[in-house]
Amino acid sequence: MLVKTFPGTTAEEIVYPAAGGKEYGASVAEGVAAVVRQTAAFAARCPEAVIVMHGYSQGAQIMDDAFCGGPDMPSINSTASLVSETTTKNVAAIILMGNPRHVDGLPFNVGNATAGGFAARPKGFSCPEFEDKIQAYCDSPDPFCSNGTSPETHQGYGKEYGKNALVFIVSRLIV
């Protein structure tokens, strides 16, 4: 949707296993490293490019961890952002959908979830460096970002909030 809205835009997948089950923790660790590595490489190639990040489910968790820090063992133990200075400077928007790191009360939360995800951040967490650039979508029936029982809710964020996310991204790009 974003590429169609802004002709000339490119998109790049974060390359990591996206594995579940017993491999979930290792997959998150590889994903966080991939976000850091790939965004740094992109920013080095295109130092003036505006960066928009989007992550869904585990993809949201790796974006969250890379940009907002941890801890999220075994992936990271630092609370600092892991992305490069150029990436930090150039990122305009970060969209997180169905993020297992969801915690209630953050200013960038969208949706009705008040319970945390299965890998929820601790109470009092903040991400001041990117707070105004994030929108995180989570609804209470979602079993991954909240404590619900509806996988359909987890799978429906694009349809439910896609236009809302696009409006947010556009608002961040046209300033």
Rosetta blueprint (number, residue, H / E / L):
1 M L
2 L H
3 V H
4 K H
5 T H
6 F L
7 P L
8 G L
9 T L
10 T L
11 A L
12 E L
13 E L
14 I L
15 V L
16 Y L
17 P L
18 A L
19 A L
20 G L
21 G H
22 K H
23 E H
24 Y H
25 G H
26 A H
27 S H
28 V H
29 A H
30 E H
31 G H
32 V H
33 A H
34 A H
35 V H
36 V H
37 R H
38 Q H
39 T H
40 A H
41 A H
42 F H
43 A H
44 A H
45 R H
46 C L
47 P L
48 E L
49 A L
50 V L
51 I E
52 V E
53 M E
54 H E
55 G E
56 Y E
57 S L
58 Q H
59 G H
60 A H
61 Q H
62 I H
63 M H
64 D H
65 D H
66 A H
67 F H
68 C H
69 G L
70 G L
71 P L
72 D E
73 M L
74 P L
75 S L
76 I E
77 N L
78 S L
79 T L
80 A L
81 S L
82 L L
83 V L
84 S L
85 E H
86 T H
87 T H
88 T H
89 K H
90 N H
91 V E
92 A E
93 A E
94 I E
95 I E
96 L E
97 M E
98 G L
99 N L
100 P L
101 R L
102 H L
103 V L
104 D L
105 G L
106 L L
107 P L
108 F L
109 N E
110 V E
111 G L
112 N L
113 A L
114 T L
115 A L
116 G L
117 G L
118 F L
119 A L
120 A L
121 R L
122 P L
123 K L
124 G L
125 F L
126 S L
127 C L
128 P L
129 E L
130 F L
131 E H
132 D H
133 K H
134 I E
135 Q E
136 A E
137 Y E
138 C L
139 D L
140 S L
141 P L
142 D L
143 P L
144 F L
145 C L
146 S L
147 N L
148 G L
149 T L
150 S L
151 P H
152 E H
153 T H
154 H H
155 Q H
156 G L
157 Y H
158 G H
159 K H
160 E H
161 Y H
162 G H
163 K H
164 N H
165 A H
166 L H
167 V H
168 F H
169 I H
170 V H
171 S H
172 R H
173 L H
174 I L
175 V L
